[in-house]
Amino acid sequence: MKHTLSLQFKIHFYKKNMKIPNIPLPERVRPKSLDQFQGQEHLIGEGKPIRSMIEKDNLSSFILWGPPGTGKTTLAKIISLQTNSEFFQLNAVSSGVAEVRKIIQRAKLNLDHNKRTILFIDEVHRFNKAQQDAFLSSVESGVIILIGATTENPSFEIIPALRSRVMIYTLNELSKLDFENILNNAIANDEFLSKLNITNINRDFLFYVSGGDARTMLSVFESAIIQEIDKSEIDISKSVIENVIQKKNILYDKSGEEHYNNISAFIKSIRGSDPDAALYWMARMLEGGEDPLFIARRMIILASEDIGNASQNALVLAVATFNAVEKIGVPEARIPLAQCATYLASCPKSNASYIGISKALGDVKDKPLYNVPLHLRNAPTKLMAELGYGKDYKYPHDLDKNFVVENYLPEEMKGAQYYKPSENGNEKSIKERLKELWKGKKRYYFF
């Protein structure tokens, strides 16, 4: 309590004497042009899509997908400043269809005066299907130019109809150099910071606790400055930063390096059949605030990639777990997540399906696309039948054991094999059946 009162007194005193700004630092130093913007060169570099749109003042609707604090809102605001359009900003958390419809009506009036309307929706993934449907026709007809910002994968969170009408641009995590430049720019150009005698900053720790979020980094830095502002030489040490964030050890950051380290350790623990390690890394992620649906999605992928037909229930349970987590949310979601993780870790493993599709894709990319054999073609018209489509096709259900030895590949690919069942779990019986059916035609003996 004593520390809190002391800090409040400092802030009050120095606001009065040093004029600490009421506007937060991230907003004060927000770039006003692309030349001031840090990172995302693949989008704003010379000749890249967003720079071209701005420079040519020829905008189309798009969604910016990337981690927090990587510049989505800033890019939208730069577009609002540098293009000839009326700009509206909504947040999907606090806005609804009514606000969207009002803007669409305004946009229609603007069109009558040859003026464009940009609607920027932050956290657009939080709009449900009906809300996203509300502006489909206006986006398609060009009444509004939609710029959406999301931290979630648009493939899962944005309805297909909207995805098909917009471009999706992925923002990368900021590099250490980007953080250095953002911080240096703030110290040099912010009117308040530039007047202070800042002698040292533990930059590595500051960047680490920011979790890849430039906005968080600037906010923590400003709070640390205010805490030390009564000193003639300001030293932003690790202990000062820890005191600001009130946490000695950040175990996990949802968008930084630890995000990828933890999910990697989790997946490798399941692949390595260690349910205890899988539970530990899952607990780390959940305690750190990871989206449980992200964990569930990764287990769906793993169920096919690393278990496959060795246990057909693995994929069924993983999909059911995703649905359960989506319905019940946290904290109860930890229970089906734990059930799924321990089951997958305990299953027999096979990556035969994963390897098979990889090899097949390799052949499709590297070899000619041979014609579909006539006997495998569909013959919905008389002409096609006369041309031999479907001729000599043998219907397996008319034959003994519902099977016939046949070539189902292009003649030039005859004999190619991609799926090589393992000896693990249910896949062993699959292998034995295929070996018996294709005796003399396919080789399963040495796989």
Secondary structure, DSSP 8 states (H G I E B T S, - for coil): -HHHHHHHHHHHHHHHHT---SS-HHHHT--SSGGG--S-HHHHSTT-HHHHHHHTT----EEEE--TTSSHHHHHHHHHHHSSEEEEEEETTT--HHHHHHHHHHHHHHHHTT-EEEEEEETGGGS-HHHHHTTHHHHHHTSSEEEEEESS-HHHHS-HHHHTTSEEEE-----HHHHHHHHHHHHHH-TTGGGS-EEEE-HHHHHHHTTT-HHHHHHHHHHHHHHTTTSSSEEE-HHHHHHHHT-S-----SSSHHHHHHHHHHHHHHHTT-HHHHHHHHHHHHHTT--HHHHHHHHHHHIIIIIGGG-THHHHHHHHHHHHHHHH-TTTTHHHHHHHHHHHHHS----HHHHHHHHHHHHHHHS------GGGS---SHHHHHTTTTTT---GGGSGGG------S-GGGTT-------SSTTHHHHHHHHHHHTTTTS--TT-
